[in-house]
Every structure is written in structure tokens, then in C-alpha cells.
């Protein structure tokens, strides 16, 4: 009886001027990533601090891939991963602390089911360890209007982890803070979209994978702790801009045609309402950013529609046999109604 070769795994950390984060978080990655056929890689986005020399001196076991310029989260990974050979990539933020046995249950899950495209661990807050963390929590979901949320995080309200999400579950998207992804499918579907730069790119990727018949999973037997807000701090103007613009781009690329004609105008209207609400609340700068994000989306609409066409072609070419899009993780209600009108603070899943 032959024994199949274990899959190769590359734990890839993207870094840009993050020496202090590397000092704090690399020790856990080194300690708990001793798994068969696993390599550790740092993709550096042209750092100007001494991140590279720090890693070379203290962690020679880490392979360095050095980009020639800061390409953002998306471009940094897309370019850097071309120099990494593995069956599974692990996209791991530099501000994530991992725990014992964080790799094994996810690799087992993916190996046993080749229709799984991506898996995320349970993500808790490094600042409040009993709470779920904003960027991913216990798996990502989306509502009927295209607004995203997480199991364990509803808008800005993060739940305490009491084991309520401790079962392997199919979701809509996996967090880019700690995401295991099947490398061949990653490239076949076009990788991350560089126009997203640093926000919602993983949701767009997961949505494309689901359209190709793949599953997105959360594996809570694997636990990591995320600081969050390292590259784009929560509440920053730049993050607000990408939040609104990228959400519209994602919808434009992935919604079914009949949904697109109905939902896109509605979302543009709701974003104007959000801008007016911010202005009336004294946040005029936020209102300006939201309107600029909408204007930039509309101004470049032909570009987004071309991206939609290209993405749909790749999906059709790489669709799993006898498969169809599974809307698992898509909420038929509206989290806007749930949160602001019904005062709900927990995920409907």
C-alpha cells in the first residue's frame, strides 16, 4: 500500500517596515509551524527599516523574497508568491500570533476535500484574547445587499468566544489575515486583484472561487490571535475609502447579471445616504471620502466591467466538474436593517 506524499506548505508573511511586529509575532510562528514539508517565507515590500537584516540575523530558516517596491498587500503577495513553490499557501499577517497545532487540522481538512479552496482558523483578538477579532473572527459572510460581516463580529461589535462557533463550517469568505489557500486554484482564478490594494481582496477572491464550485471553510480547531490595523488602521481615511470603493468593485465583478442591474444602483444610493449621515453627524471628512470612493467607482466603471468579463472567463475555464455556485454564508436579510433598526448585535449564522 503506497503512502501519499504530504502536501507542501508555504507560510508567507508580507512585511513592510514591520520590524517591531516581526520581533513580537515571529517567535510564535517559528515555535508552532514545525509541520512536515512546511517552509516559512517573508515577502518584503521594499522595507526601509532593518526588517530584512533582523530576519537574516535571527531567523535564517526563513526564506526571504524581496519585492523592489511597496506593492501593497495585494501586489506584494501576487508578485512575491510567484517565487514560492507549494501546494498550499498560507497568507499570514505580520501581526498574527499562532498557537500549537494551528496548521495540522486545516491541512487535513483541505487534503481530505479537494473542493475546498481556502480555510481560515478561528481568529481572536490579540489585545482582548477572549474576544473574536474584527478581521475574520469565525468566518466571513455577506448579506443580500453586499455588506460583509463575520460570525462572531457584527459591524464593530465583537463577541466573546464561548465556543459558539467551534464546528468546521462552510462560509462565504476567509480572512486574509490568516488564510490557507490551494495554490494551483489561486493562480488559475487570477490571484488577488491588484486594484483592491489592501481591502476586501480576499472576499473578491473567495467569491470567484465559490462561483467556480469551490468551498470556503473556517476550521476553529486552529486558533490564531490578530492585532489588527497594522497596515491600514481601523477607522483610517484610506481604509474608509477602500471599504466603500472596493465593495462596489467586488459587487460589480461577482454579482449575477440580473442582480447587478438591481443592486448596484441601490448600493450607490445607500452610500450617498451613508455620506449624508456622516456629514450630519459632524464627520464631513468621512462624507467626502465616501462620495469620492463612489465617484471613483463610477468614473472607472468600464474598467470594472472589463475585469468582470475577465474574471468570469477564468471562472468558466476552471470550474470544478459537476459543480455550481453554493450561496453558503450569504444572508438573505440585511445587516443594515438588523443592526440599525432591529438593534441586533450578533451574526445571524
N, C-alpha and C positions, 0 to 999 in steps of 0.2 A: 504494500500500500504506500503510495507516494505522499509525501508531506508537502503541501503547497508553501511556496516561499512567502514570508510575511511581507506586507506592503512596505514600501519605503515612505518615510515621513520627513517632511522638512518644516520645522518650527521657525517661521520667518517673522522677525521683529523689524518693523520700519522705524528708523531713527532720524531725527533732525535736531541737532543741538540739545540732545537729551541726556547728557552725562549724569545729571542728578537722578533722573528716573532710572537709568541703567544701574547706577550704584544701588538704588533701593530695591529694584524689582528683578534684576538678573539672578541674584542668588537663588531665588525660589525656582526659576526656570531651569537653572543648572541642576539643582538638587532633585527636582521631580520629573525631569524629562529623560531619565535613563531608561529608555524603552528600545527594544530591538529595532535595528535598521532606521534609527532616527538621527537626523543631523540638525544642528542649530545654526541658523543663518541670521545675520544682521544686515539688512538692506539700509545703507546710509544715503540720505538725501542731501548730499553735499554740505555736511555739517561744518560750521566754522569754529566750533568749540573743540575740545580734545576728546570727544566721544570715541573716535577711532583708536587713538593711541591708548586710551583707557581699556578698551576691549582687547586690543592686541596684547597688552601687558598682563591683564588679569584673567582673561578668558580666551586663551589661544585655541581652545577647542571650537570656538565659534567661527564659522566661515563668514568672511566679510564680502559683501557685494556693494561697490561704491558707485552710486549714480553721479553724474558730472554736474547736476544742478538740482535744486529743490523742485521736485515734480508734484508735490502734494501727496496726499495719501494714495489717491488712485493711480496717478502716473508713476509714483515711486514703486508701488507694487507691480504694476504692469511691466515696467522696464526691468526691475530687479528680479522678478520671478522667471524671466526668460533665461536667467543664468543659473537657475536652480532646477535640478532634476529630482523628481519624487513622484510617487503615486498620489499622495495626499499632501496638499499644502495646509499649513496651519497659519492663518493670518492672526498675529498676536500683537496687540498694542504694547508699547514700551512701558505703560503704566498699569500692567496687569501682573498680579501675584498669583501663581498657580499653586495647586496643592497636590498631595500624594495621590497617585493613581488617576491623574486627570486625563491622560492620553488613552489608556487601555480600553475603557468602556466605549469611547467614541469610535476608535479604530475597529473594535469588534462589531459594533453596530453597522458601520459602513461596509465592512468586509462581508458581513452576512447578507447584506441587501444592496446589490449593485445599482438599484434605482434611487438610492439616496445621493443627492448632490452635495449637500452641506449639512453640518451639525454644529451647534453651539453648546457649550457647557452651561450650567447654571451660573449666572453672573451676579455676585453680591457686591455691595459697596465696600471699598477698602477703608473708607472713612467711618462708615457705620456698618460693621460686619454682619449684624443680624438682619440688615435690610437688603432687598434687591437693589441693584444698581440701575440707573436710568437707561444706559445704553445696552439694552438687550434683556436684562432681567431673566425671566424663564421662557424666553422665546418671543419672536415678533409676530404681530398680527396687523391687519389693515381693515378699515371699515368700508362701507358701501360708497362713501364719498372720497375715498383715497387717503384718509388720515390714518397715520400709523400709531400703534401703541404696543405695549408688551403685556404678557402675562406676568403680573407682579408689579407693573408700573403703568399707571393711567394718568396721562398728562404729566404733571410734576409730582404726583403722589406715588411714592414707592412703598410697597407693603413689606412688613416683617416676614422673613422666611420661616414659616412654621411647618414646612414640609407639604404645603398645599399643592405644590407643583412638582412632586417627586417621581413622576412617571415619564418614561420616554414618550414623547408626544410629537406628532407632526404639526408644524406651524407654517406660517406664511413666509417668514424671513428669519435669517440667523444674523446675529450681531457681528459686525466687522471687528469688534474689539477682541474677539476670540472665536474664530470660525475655522473649522476643518472643512476643506473643500476638495472634491475629486479633481485632480489636476488636468486630466485629459478633457473632461467636460468643461472645465473653466475656460480653456483655450478654444475649444470647439464652439462655445457660445459667445466668443468675442471678448472674454475677460471683463474687467471693470471698465466702465465708461469714463474716460478721462475728463469729459466736460463736467462731470459732477465734482471734481476736485477733491472734496473731503466730506461729503454728507449725503446719505441715502444711497450711495453707490452699491452697497451690499444688498439693499432691498430691491433695487433695479435688477441686479444680477440674479437674485433668488427668484424673482418673478419670472424672468426669462427662463430659468431652469425649470420652474413649475410648468410653464407653457410647453416645454419640451418633454414633459411627463415625469420629471424627477420629483423626489420628496425633499423637503427641508425639515430637519428634526432638531429637537432640543434633548440633550442627554443629562439629566440632573445628577446622575451618579458622578459626573465630573463637575468640579466646583472651582471657580476662579474668583479673584477679588480685583475689581477695577476701580482705579482712582477717578478717571473720567475728566473730560475737559482739558486734556493735555495740549492738543494742537489747536483746537477751536473751543475755547472755554464756553461752558453753558451760559447763555444769555449774551454772548458777544454779538456785535452788529453783523460781523461776517457770517457767523453761524445762522443768525436770523435770516439773512439774505439767501444762503444756500438752502435753508429749511423750506422757504417758500418757492424759490425758483426750481430747485431740484425735484420737489414734489410734483410740480406741474410737468416737468420734463419726463419724469418717471411714468406719470399717467398717460402722457402723450405716446410714449413708446410701447406701453404694455396693455392698455385697455383694449377690449374688443371694439371694433369699428362703431357699432351702434351705441355702445356705452360712451365712446369718446365724444360723439356729437352732442350727447345729452349732458355728460358730466363736466366736460372741460369748461363750457360757458358758465355753468353753475359754480364751479370752483373759483373761477376768476371773479365772479360776483361776490362770493363768500370772502375772498381775500381782500376785496375792497372794503367789505364790511369790517373785517379784522383791522384794516388800516384806520378806518374811521373810529373804531372803538379805542384803538391805541391813542389816536390824536385827542379824543375827548377825555381820555384818562391821563392826559399830560405827557404822553410818550410820543411827541411829534417826530423824533428821530426814528423811532421804530416804524411809525406810519410811513415815513418817507422810504425806508428800506423795503418795506413790504410792497409798496407801489412800484419801486424801481425793479424789484425782482419780477413782478408781473409784467412790467413793460419790457424788460429784457427777454422774458419768455416769448411774448407776443412778437417782438421785433425779429426774433430769430426762429419763428415758427417753421419756415421752410427747412431749416437745418434739422430741427427736431423731427419733422415728418420724414426726412430722408433717413435719419437714424432709426426711426421706427421701421421703415421699409427694410433696411439692412439687418436689423435685429430679427425681424420676422422671417427673413430668408434663412438666417443661421439657425433659428429655432426649427424651421421646417426641415432643413438639411440634417439636423442632428437629433430629431425627435426619437424618443425611445419607441421600439416596436410595440404596437398594440396598446399604446398609452394615450391618455388625454389629460388636459389640464384639470387638476384637482383643486377646488377652491378652499381646501382645508386651511383654517387660520384667517379666513375672510369673514368678517362680521357683517351680517345683513342689516344691522342697525346703524345708528350714527353716534359716534362717541361725543360729538358736539352736543347733541340733544341729551345724551346720558349724563354728561359731566356738568354742563352749564344750566340745563333746565331741570333734570331729574336729580341732580346733585349726587350722582353715583361716583365713587372713587376707586372702584375695583374693576378689573378686566372682566368682560362678560364670558370669557372662556376659563 
